[in-house]
Amino acid sequence: MNEPIGSGAKRSGILVVSTDPAITTLLTRALSSHGLEVFPARSAENAVAVYASGRIGLVLLDEDLRAADALRGVDPEVRIVLAAGGVLHERPIADLGVIWAVPKPFPNFVRLAARLHELL
């Protein structure tokens, strides 16, 4: 049986995935300022490469369902937080490994960061 990528290693980073550079920058800055180690990615391919570092404990995905599929392809146990607008109606989010869905526009970043700390 294959081990998940990075199993056994410290996995405390948050992978932020968005095709929108403004969203990636906003989330990276906001979450980093609240003590989270953030790794940005702007495509499914880039997300898989960053995830392969073994340092990612949680993925914050901004509506890019292709990235969710790609990440689950390399680690079926990937833990995903979905930042969702209308995407929640496209397919069941449980199928994607989503453990929490956060509404957009983003809520208070202090609360968001606190919840992500809990989920790690």
N, CA, C and O atoms as a GROMACS GRO file, in nm:
protein
  480
    1MET      N    1   0.085  -0.118   0.000
    1MET     CA    2   0.000   0.000   0.000
    1MET      C    3   0.089   0.124   0.000
    1MET      O    4   0.186   0.130   0.075
    2ASN      N    5   0.057   0.221  -0.082
    2ASN     CA    6   0.136   0.343  -0.090
    2ASN      C    7   0.109   0.432   0.029
    2ASN      O    8  -0.005   0.449   0.071
    3GLU      N    9   0.217   0.490   0.083
    3GLU     CA   10   0.205   0.587   0.191
    3GLU      C   11   0.165   0.721   0.130
    3GLU      O   12   0.210   0.754   0.020
    4PRO      N   13   0.081   0.800   0.198
    4PRO     CA   14   0.052   0.934   0.150
    4PRO      C   15   0.180   1.016   0.142
    4PRO      O   16   0.274   0.992   0.218
    5ILE      N   17   0.184   1.110   0.051
    5ILE     CA   18   0.301   1.196   0.035
    5ILE      C   19   0.332   1.264   0.167
    5ILE      O   20   0.245   1.322   0.231
    6GLY      N   21   0.460   1.255   0.206
    6GLY     CA   22   0.505   1.325   0.326
    6GLY      C   23   0.461   1.261   0.456
    6GLY      O   24   0.472   1.324   0.560
    7SER      N   25   0.411   1.135   0.453
    7SER     CA   26   0.367   1.075   0.579
    7SER      C   27   0.486   1.061   0.672
    7SER      O   28   0.597   1.029   0.628
    8GLY      N   29   0.463   1.085   0.798
    8GLY     CA   30   0.569   1.078   0.897
    8GLY      C   31   0.641   1.211   0.916
    8GLY      O   32   0.705   1.231   1.019
    9ALA      N   33   0.632   1.300   0.822
    9ALA     CA   34   0.698   1.430   0.832
    9ALA      C   35   0.603   1.529   0.899
    9ALA      O   36   0.483   1.507   0.906
   10LYS      N   37   0.661   1.638   0.948
   10LYS     CA   38   0.577   1.743   1.006
   10LYS      C   39   0.499   1.810   0.894
   10LYS      O   40   0.557   1.864   0.800
   11ARG      N   41   0.368   1.807   0.904
   11ARG     CA   42   0.281   1.861   0.800
   11ARG      C   43   0.199   1.974   0.858
   11ARG      O   44   0.080   1.958   0.886
   12SER      N   45   0.262   2.089   0.877
   12SER     CA   46   0.194   2.201   0.941
   12SER      C   47   0.167   2.317   0.847
   12SER      O   48   0.113   2.420   0.889
   13GLY      N   49   0.202   2.302   0.720
   13GLY     CA   50   0.182   2.410   0.625
   13GLY      C   51   0.043   2.409   0.565
   13GLY      O   52  -0.026   2.308   0.562
   14ILE      N   53   0.004   2.527   0.517
   14ILE     CA   54  -0.123   2.542   0.446
   14ILE      C   55  -0.091   2.573   0.301
   14ILE      O   56  -0.019   2.669   0.272
   15LEU      N   57  -0.143   2.494   0.212
   15LEU     CA   58  -0.129   2.517   0.068
   15LEU      C   59  -0.250   2.598   0.024
   15LEU      O   60  -0.363   2.550   0.033
   16VAL      N   61  -0.226   2.718  -0.025
   16VAL     CA   62  -0.334   2.804  -0.075
   16VAL      C   63  -0.333   2.796  -0.227
   16VAL      O   64  -0.234   2.832  -0.291
   17VAL      N   65  -0.444   2.748  -0.285
   17VAL     CA   66  -0.452   2.728  -0.429
   17VAL      C   67  -0.561   2.816  -0.487
   17VAL      O   68  -0.678   2.805  -0.450
   18SER      N   69  -0.522   2.905  -0.579
   18SER     CA   70  -0.616   2.988  -0.651
   18SER      C   71  -0.555   3.028  -0.784
   18SER      O   72  -0.436   3.057  -0.793
   19THR      N   73  -0.637   3.028  -0.888
   19THR     CA   74  -0.590   3.075  -1.018
   19THR      C   75  -0.587   3.227  -1.024
   19THR      O   76  -0.534   3.284  -1.119
   20ASP      N   77  -0.643   3.292  -0.924
   20ASP     CA   78  -0.646   3.438  -0.918
   20ASP      C   79  -0.530   3.487  -0.831
   20ASP      O   80  -0.530   3.465  -0.710
   21PRO      N   81  -0.430   3.553  -0.891
   21PRO     CA   82  -0.314   3.599  -0.814
   21PRO      C   83  -0.351   3.691  -0.698
   21PRO      O   84  -0.284   3.690  -0.595
   22ALA      N   85  -0.454   3.770  -0.714
   22ALA     CA   86  -0.496   3.861  -0.605
   22ALA      C   87  -0.544   3.782  -0.483
   22ALA      O   88  -0.513   3.817  -0.370
   23ILE      N   89  -0.619   3.676  -0.507
   23ILE     CA   90  -0.668   3.592  -0.397
   23ILE      C   91  -0.552   3.520  -0.330
   23ILE      O   92  -0.544   3.514  -0.207
   24THR      N   93  -0.462   3.464  -0.411
   24THR     CA   94  -0.346   3.394  -0.356
   24THR      C   95  -0.264   3.488  -0.268
   24THR      O   96  -0.224   3.451  -0.158
   25THR      N   97  -0.237   3.607  -0.316
   25THR     CA   98  -0.158   3.704  -0.241
   25THR      C   99  -0.230   3.746  -0.114
   25THR      O  100  -0.169   3.750  -0.007
   26LEU      N  101  -0.359   3.777  -0.124
   26LEU     CA  102  -0.438   3.818  -0.008
   26LEU      C  103  -0.436   3.711   0.101
   26LEU      O  104  -0.408   3.740   0.217
   27LEU      N  105  -0.467   3.587   0.062
   27LEU     CA  106  -0.472   3.479   0.161
   27LEU      C  107  -0.335   3.449   0.220
   27LEU      O  108  -0.322   3.425   0.340
   28THR      N  109  -0.232   3.452   0.136
   28THR     CA  110  -0.097   3.425   0.186
   28THR      C  111  -0.056   3.528   0.290
   28THR      O  112  -0.006   3.493   0.396
   29ARG      N  113  -0.077   3.654   0.260
   29ARG     CA  114  -0.041   3.761   0.354
   29ARG      C  115  -0.125   3.756   0.481
   29ARG      O  116  -0.072   3.765   0.592
   30ALA      N  117  -0.255   3.741   0.465
   30ALA     CA  118  -0.344   3.742   0.581
   30ALA      C  119  -0.317   3.624   0.674
   30ALA      O  120  -0.309   3.642   0.796
   31LEU      N  121  -0.303   3.506   0.618
   31LEU     CA  122  -0.283   3.388   0.702
   31LEU      C  123  -0.143   3.384   0.762
   31LEU      O  124  -0.126   3.341   0.876
   32SER      N  125  -0.045   3.427   0.686
   32SER     CA  126   0.092   3.434   0.739
   32SER      C  127   0.100   3.528   0.858
   32SER      O  128   0.172   3.502   0.954
   33SER      N  129   0.027   3.638   0.851
   33SER     CA  130   0.030   3.736   0.959
   33SER      C  131  -0.033   3.681   1.087
   33SER      O  132  -0.018   3.740   1.194
   34HIS      N  133  -0.104   3.568   1.076
   34HIS     CA  134  -0.165   3.503   1.192
   34HIS      C  135  -0.092   3.375   1.230
   34HIS      O  136  -0.149   3.286   1.293
   35GLY      N  137   0.034   3.366   1.189
   35GLY     CA  138   0.119   3.257   1.235
   35GLY      C  139   0.112   3.127   1.159
   35GLY      O  140   0.165   3.025   1.204
   36LEU      N  141   0.048   3.128   1.044
   36LEU     CA  142   0.040   3.006   0.964
   36LEU      C  143   0.151   3.006   0.859
   36LEU      O  144   0.186   3.110   0.803
   37GLU      N  145   0.207   2.889   0.834
   37GLU     CA  146   0.306   2.873   0.729
   37GLU      C  147   0.229   2.846   0.599
   37GLU      O  148   0.164   2.742   0.586
   38VAL      N  149   0.237   2.940   0.505
   38VAL     CA  150   0.154   2.934   0.385
   38VAL      C  151   0.241   2.915   0.261
   38VAL      O  152   0.345   2.978   0.244
   39PHE      N  153   0.194   2.824   0.175
   39PHE     CA  154   0.260   2.796   0.048
   39PHE      C  155   0.160   2.822  -0.063
   39PHE      O  156   0.061   2.749  -0.073
   40PRO      N  157   0.181   2.923  -0.147
   40PRO     CA  158   0.085   2.953  -0.254
   40PRO      C  159   0.106   2.867  -0.378
   40PRO      O  160   0.218   2.824  -0.407
   41ALA      N  161  -0.002   2.842  -0.449
   41ALA     CA  162   0.003   2.773  -0.578
   41ALA      C  163  -0.106   2.832  -0.666
   41ALA      O  164  -0.215   2.864  -0.617
   42ARG      N  165  -0.078   2.846  -0.796
   42ARG     CA  166  -0.175   2.910  -0.886
   42ARG      C  167  -0.229   2.817  -0.993
   42ARG      O  168  -0.297   2.862  -1.086
   43SER      N  169  -0.200   2.687  -0.981
   43SER     CA  170  -0.255   2.590  -1.076
   43SER      C  171  -0.258   2.453  -1.010
   43SER      O  172  -0.192   2.431  -0.908
   44ALA      N  173  -0.335   2.362  -1.067
   44ALA     CA  174  -0.340   2.226  -1.014
   44ALA      C  175  -0.202   2.162  -1.019
   44ALA      O  176  -0.162   2.094  -0.925
   45GLU      N  177  -0.130   2.184  -1.128
   45GLU     CA  178   0.004   2.124  -1.142
   45GLU      C  179   0.098   2.178  -1.036
   45GLU      O  180   0.173   2.102  -0.974
   46ASN      N  181   0.096   2.310  -1.016
   46ASN     CA  182   0.181   2.371  -0.915
   46ASN      C  183   0.142   2.323  -0.775
   46ASN      O  184   0.228   2.301  -0.690
   47ALA      N  185   0.012   2.307  -0.751
   47ALA     CA  186  -0.036   2.260  -0.621
   47ALA      C  187   0.018   2.121  -0.589
   47ALA      O  188   0.060   2.094  -0.477
   48VAL      N  189   0.016   2.033  -0.688
   48VAL     CA  190   0.068   1.897  -0.668
   48VAL      C  191   0.218   1.902  -0.636
   48VAL      O  192   0.265   1.830  -0.548
   49ALA      N  193   0.291   1.984  -0.707
   49ALA     CA  194   0.436   1.996  -0.683
   49ALA      C  195   0.464   2.047  -0.542
   49ALA      O  196   0.553   1.995  -0.474
   50VAL      N  197   0.391   2.148  -0.498
   50VAL     CA  198   0.412   2.202  -0.363
   50VAL      C  199   0.369   2.100  -0.259
   50VAL      O  200   0.438   2.082  -0.158
   51TYR      N  201   0.258   2.033  -0.281
   51TYR     CA  202   0.208   1.932  -0.188
   51TYR      C  203   0.309   1.819  -0.169
   51TYR      O  204   0.321   1.762  -0.061
   52ALA      N  205   0.381   1.789  -0.275
   52ALA     CA  206   0.479   1.680  -0.271
   52ALA      C  207   0.595   1.709  -0.176
   52ALA      O  208   0.673   1.619  -0.146
   53SER      N  209   0.608   1.832  -0.130
   53SER     CA  210   0.716   1.866  -0.036
   53SER      C  211   0.699   1.792   0.097
   53SER      O  212   0.796   1.777   0.172
   54GLY      N  213   0.577   1.747   0.125
   54GLY     CA  214   0.551   1.676   0.249
   54GLY      C  215   0.528   1.767   0.368
   54GLY      O  216   0.514   1.719   0.481
   55ARG      N  217   0.523   1.897   0.346
   55ARG     CA  218   0.506   1.993   0.456
   55ARG      C  219   0.362   2.041   0.470
   55ARG      O  220   0.332   2.119   0.561
   56ILE      N  221   0.275   1.998   0.383
   56ILE     CA  222   0.138   2.051   0.379
   56ILE      C  223   0.045   1.965   0.465
   56ILE      O  224   0.033   1.844   0.444
   57GLY      N  225  -0.020   2.029   0.560
   57GLY     CA  226  -0.117   1.960   0.644
   57GLY      C  227  -0.260   1.987   0.604
   57GLY      O  228  -0.352   1.913   0.641
   58LEU      N  229  -0.279   2.094   0.527
   58LEU     CA  230  -0.414   2.137   0.491
   58LEU      C  231  -0.407   2.217   0.362
   58LEU      O  232  -0.312   2.293   0.339
   59VAL      N  233  -0.507   2.200   0.278
   59VAL     CA  234  -0.514   2.275   0.151
   59VAL      C  235  -0.635   2.368   0.158
   59VAL      O  236  -0.746   2.324   0.186
   60LEU      N  237  -0.610   2.496   0.134
   60LEU     CA  238  -0.719   2.594   0.121
   60LEU      C  239  -0.736   2.619  -0.027
   60LEU      O  240  -0.651   2.681  -0.091
   61LEU      N  241  -0.846   2.572  -0.080
   61LEU     CA  242  -0.870   2.571  -0.224
   61LEU      C  243  -0.975   2.673  -0.260
   61LEU      O  244  -1.086   2.671  -0.208
   62ASP      N  245  -0.939   2.764  -0.351
   62ASP     CA  246  -1.032   2.868  -0.395
   62ASP      C  247  -1.104   2.823  -0.522
   62ASP      O  248  -1.068   2.863  -0.632
   63GLU      N  249  -1.205   2.739  -0.504
   63GLU     CA  250  -1.297   2.698  -0.610
   63GLU      C  251  -1.238   2.618  -0.727
   63GLU      O  252  -1.313   2.584  -0.819
   64ASP      N  253  -1.110   2.587  -0.729
   64ASP     CA  254  -1.050   2.514  -0.840
   64ASP      C  255  -1.064   2.364  -0.817
   64ASP      O  256  -0.978   2.301  -0.757
   65LEU      N  257  -1.174   2.308  -0.865
   65LEU     CA  258  -1.202   2.168  -0.841
   65LEU      C  259  -1.103   2.076  -0.913
   65LEU      O  260  -1.084   1.961  -0.871
   66ARG      N  261  -1.039   2.124  -1.020
   66ARG     CA  262  -0.935   2.044  -1.086
   66ARG      C  263  -0.819   2.020  -0.992
   66ARG      O  264  -0.760   1.912  -0.992
   67ALA      N  265  -0.785   2.119  -0.912
   67ALA     CA  266  -0.677   2.103  -0.816
   67ALA      C  267  -0.714   1.999  -0.709
   67ALA      O  268  -0.629   1.920  -0.668
   68ALA      N  269  -0.839   1.999  -0.666
   68ALA     CA  270  -0.884   1.898  -0.568
   68ALA      C  271  -0.868   1.759  -0.626
   68ALA      O  272  -0.817   1.669  -0.559
   69ASP      N  273  -0.910   1.740  -0.750
   69ASP     CA  274  -0.896   1.609  -0.815
   69ASP      C  275  -0.750   1.569  -0.829
   69ASP      O  276  -0.713   1.454  -0.803
   70ALA      N  277  -0.666   1.664  -0.869
   70ALA     CA  278  -0.523   1.635  -0.887
   70ALA      C  279  -0.458   1.598  -0.754
   70ALA      O  280  -0.378   1.504  -0.748
   71LEU      N  281  -0.490   1.670  -0.648
   71LEU     CA  282  -0.432   1.640  -0.517
   71LEU      C  283  -0.479   1.506  -0.463
   71LEU      O  284  -0.400   1.432  -0.405
   72ARG      N  285  -0.606   1.476  -0.482
   72ARG     CA  286  -0.658   1.346  -0.438
   72ARG      C  287  -0.596   1.232  -0.519
   72ARG      O  288  -0.587   1.118  -0.471
   73GLY      N  289  -0.552   1.263  -0.641
   73GLY     CA  290  -0.486   1.162  -0.721
   73GLY      C  291  -0.350   1.121  -0.665
   73GLY      O  292  -0.308   1.007  -0.682
   74VAL      N  293  -0.282   1.213  -0.597
   74VAL     CA  294  -0.153   1.181  -0.537
   74VAL      C  295  -0.165   1.145  -0.389
   74VAL      O  296  -0.077   1.077  -0.335
   75ASP      N  297  -0.272   1.189  -0.324
   75ASP     CA  298  -0.294   1.156  -0.183
   75ASP      C  299  -0.444   1.152  -0.156
   75ASP      O  300  -0.507   1.256  -0.135
   76PRO      N  301  -0.502   1.033  -0.156
   76PRO     CA  302  -0.647   1.022  -0.132
   76PRO      C  303  -0.692   1.077   0.004
   76PRO      O  304  -0.810   1.103   0.025
   77GLU      N  305  -0.597   1.094   0.096
   77GLU     CA  306  -0.629   1.143   0.230
   77GLU      C  307  -0.609   1.294   0.245
   77GLU      O  308  -0.613   1.346   0.357
   78VAL      N  309  -0.586   1.365   0.135
   78VAL     CA  310  -0.563   1.509   0.141
   78VAL      C  311  -0.680   1.576   0.212
   78VAL      O  312  -0.796   1.541   0.191
   79ARG      N  313  -0.648   1.674   0.297
   79ARG     CA  314  -0.749   1.748   0.373
   79ARG      C  315  -0.767   1.884   0.310
   79ARG      O  316  -0.674   1.964   0.304
   80ILE      N  317  -0.888   1.910   0.262
   80ILE     CA  318  -0.916   2.031   0.184
   80ILE      C  319  -1.020   2.117   0.255
   80ILE      O  320  -1.124   2.069   0.301
   81VAL      N  321  -0.989   2.246   0.261
   81VAL     CA  322  -1.085   2.348   0.301
   81VAL      C  323  -1.121   2.421   0.172
   81VAL      O  324  -1.033   2.472   0.103
   82LEU      N  325  -1.248   2.426   0.140
   82LEU     CA  326  -1.293   2.486   0.016
   82LEU      C  327  -1.349   2.625   0.041
   82LEU      O  328  -1.446   2.641   0.116
   83ALA      N  329  -1.288   2.724  -0.022
   83ALA     CA  330  -1.342   2.860  -0.020
   83ALA      C  331  -1.440   2.866  -0.136
   83ALA      O  332  -1.401   2.857  -0.252
   84ALA      N  333  -1.566   2.880  -0.103
   84ALA     CA  334  -1.668   2.858  -0.205
   84ALA      C  335  -1.764   2.973  -0.220
   84ALA      O  336  -1.812   3.031  -0.123
   85GLY      N  337  -1.790   3.003  -0.345
   85GLY     CA  338  -1.900   3.092  -0.380
   85GLY      C  339  -2.009   3.000  -0.432
   85GLY      O  340  -2.079   2.936  -0.354
   86GLY      N  341  -2.024   2.994  -0.563
   86GLY     CA  342  -2.126   2.910  -0.624
   86GLY      C  343  -2.083   2.768  -0.651
   86GLY      O  344  -2.165   2.687  -0.694
   87VAL      N  345  -1.957   2.734  -0.626
   87VAL     CA  346  -1.904   2.604  -0.662
   87VAL      C  347  -1.966   2.489  -0.582
   87VAL      O  348  -1.959   2.374  -0.624
   88LEU      N  349  -2.026   2.518  -0.469
   88LEU     CA  350  -2.081   2.413  -0.385
   88LEU      C  351  -2.192   2.334  -0.454
   88LEU      O  352  -2.220   2.221  -0.414
   89HIS      N  353  -2.252   2.389  -0.553
   89HIS     CA  354  -2.363   2.320  -0.620
   89HIS      C  355  -2.318   2.235  -0.738
   89HIS      O  356  -2.398   2.163  -0.795
   90GLU      N  357  -2.189   2.243  -0.775
   90GLU     CA  358  -2.142   2.171  -0.893
   90GLU      C  359  -2.129   2.022  -0.870
   90GLU      O  360  -2.161   1.944  -0.960
   91ARG      N  361  -2.084   1.979  -0.755
   91ARG     CA  362  -2.074   1.838  -0.722
   91ARG      C  363  -2.059   1.823  -0.572
   91ARG      O  364  -2.022   1.918  -0.504
   92PRO      N  365  -2.089   1.705  -0.520
   92PRO     CA  366  -2.079   1.687  -0.375
   92PRO      C  367  -1.937   1.711  -0.324
   92PRO      O  368  -1.842   1.651  -0.374
   93ILE      N  369  -1.923   1.800  -0.228
   93ILE     CA  370  -1.789   1.836  -0.182
   93ILE      C  371  -1.723   1.724  -0.101
   93ILE      O  372  -1.601   1.719  -0.092
   94ALA      N  373  -1.802   1.636  -0.041
   94ALA     CA  374  -1.743   1.525   0.034
   94ALA      C  375  -1.659   1.436  -0.058
   94ALA      O  376  -1.560   1.377  -0.015
   95ASP      N  377  -1.698   1.426  -0.184
   95ASP     CA  378  -1.622   1.347  -0.281
   95ASP      C  379  -1.484   1.403  -0.307
   95ASP      O  380  -1.396   1.333  -0.358
   96LEU      N  381  -1.463   1.528  -0.272
   96LEU     CA  382  -1.335   1.595  -0.298
   96LEU      C  383  -1.240   1.591  -0.179
   96LEU      O  384  -1.128   1.640  -0.190
   97GLY      N  385  -1.283   1.536  -0.067
   97GLY     CA  386  -1.200   1.537   0.053
   97GLY      C  387  -1.214   1.666   0.131
   97GLY      O  388  -1.128   1.697   0.213
   98VAL      N  389  -1.321   1.740   0.108
   98VAL     CA  390  -1.341   1.868   0.176
   98VAL      C  391  -1.385   1.842   0.319
   98VAL      O  392  -1.484   1.773   0.344
   99ILE      N  393  -1.310   1.900   0.413
   99ILE     CA  394  -1.344   1.884   0.554
   99ILE      C  395  -1.416   2.006   0.610
   99ILE      O  396  -1.476   2.000   0.718
  100TRP      N  397  -1.409   2.117   0.536
  100TRP     CA  398  -1.479   2.240   0.578
  100TRP      C  399  -1.493   2.330   0.457
  100TRP      O  400  -1.400   2.339   0.376
  101ALA      N  401  -1.606   2.395   0.444
  101ALA     CA  402  -1.627   2.494   0.337
  101ALA      C  403  -1.644   2.630   0.401
  101ALA      O  404  -1.728   2.649   0.489
  102VAL      N  405  -1.564   2.725   0.355
  102VAL     CA  406  -1.570   2.862   0.406
  102VAL      C  407  -1.635   2.948   0.298
  102VAL      O  408  -1.596   2.941   0.182
  103PRO      N  409  -1.733   3.028   0.336
  103PRO     CA  410  -1.802   3.109   0.235
  103PRO      C  411  -1.716   3.224   0.184
  103PRO      O  412  -1.628   3.275   0.253
  104LYS      N  413  -1.745   3.263   0.062
  104LYS     CA  414  -1.685   3.383   0.004
  104LYS      C  415  -1.796   3.485  -0.013
  104LYS      O  416  -1.909   3.447  -0.042
  105PRO      N  417  -1.768   3.612   0.005
  105PRO     CA  418  -1.638   3.669   0.036
  105PRO      C  419  -1.588   3.620   0.172
  105PRO      O  420  -1.667   3.580   0.258
  106PHE      N  421  -1.456   3.624   0.188
  106PHE     CA  422  -1.394   3.568   0.307
  106PHE      C  423  -1.441   3.640   0.432
  106PHE      O  424  -1.458   3.762   0.434
  107PRO      N  425  -1.462   3.560   0.538
  107PRO     CA  426  -1.502   3.620   0.666
  107PRO      C  427  -1.382   3.688   0.731
  107PRO      O  428  -1.276   3.704   0.669
  108ASN      N  429  -1.398   3.724   0.851
  108ASN     CA  430  -1.292   3.782   0.932
  108ASN      C  431  -1.169   3.690   0.927
  108ASN      O  432  -1.180   3.571   0.957
  109PHE      N  433  -1.053   3.745   0.890
  109PHE     CA  434  -0.933   3.663   0.875
  109PHE      C  435  -0.881   3.610   1.009
  109PHE      O  436  -0.815   3.506   1.012
  110VAL      N  437  -0.910   3.678   1.118
  110VAL     CA  438  -0.870   3.628   1.249
  110VAL      C  439  -0.942   3.497   1.277
  110VAL      O  440  -0.881   3.399   1.321
  111ARG      N  441  -1.072   3.494   1.250
  111ARG     CA  442  -1.151   3.371   1.271
  111ARG      C  443  -1.111   3.262   1.173
  111ARG      O  444  -1.102   3.144   1.210
  112LEU      N  445  -1.086   3.300   1.049
  112LEU     CA  446  -1.044   3.202   0.949
  112LEU      C  447  -0.912   3.138   0.991
  112LEU      O  448  -0.898   3.016   0.987
  113ALA      N  449  -0.814   3.219   1.030
  113ALA     CA  450  -0.684   3.167   1.072
  113ALA      C  451  -0.698   3.078   1.196
  113ALA      O  452  -0.633   2.974   1.205
  114ALA      N  453  -0.781   3.118   1.290
  114ALA     CA  454  -0.802   3.038   1.412
  114ALA      C  455  -0.860   2.902   1.376
  114ALA      O  456  -0.818   2.800   1.431
  115ARG      N  457  -0.956   2.900   1.286
  115ARG     CA  458  -1.017   2.772   1.246
  115ARG      C  459  -0.916   2.684   1.172
  115ARG      O  460  -0.913   2.562   1.192
  116LEU      N  461  -0.833   2.744   1.087
  116LEU     CA  462  -0.732   2.666   1.017
  116LEU      C  463  -0.628   2.609   1.114
  116LEU      O  464  -0.583   2.496   1.097
  117HIS      N  465  -0.591   2.687   1.216
  117HIS     CA  466  -0.501   2.636   1.320
  117HIS      C  467  -0.564   2.513   1.387
  117HIS      O  468  -0.496   2.413   1.412
  118GLU      N  469  -0.695   2.520   1.417
  118GLU     CA  470  -0.764   2.407   1.478
  118GLU      C  471  -0.761   2.284   1.388
  118GLU      O  472  -0.739   2.173   1.436
  119LEU      N  473  -0.783   2.303   1.260
  119LEU     CA  474  -0.790   2.192   1.166
  119LEU      C  475  -0.653   2.127   1.142
  119LEU      O  476  -0.646   2.009   1.108
  120LEU      N  477  -0.547   2.203   1.160
  120LEU     CA  478  -0.413   2.146   1.145
  120LEU      C  479  -0.386   2.048   1.257
  120LEU      O  480  -0.278   1.989   1.262
   0.00000   0.00000   0.00000
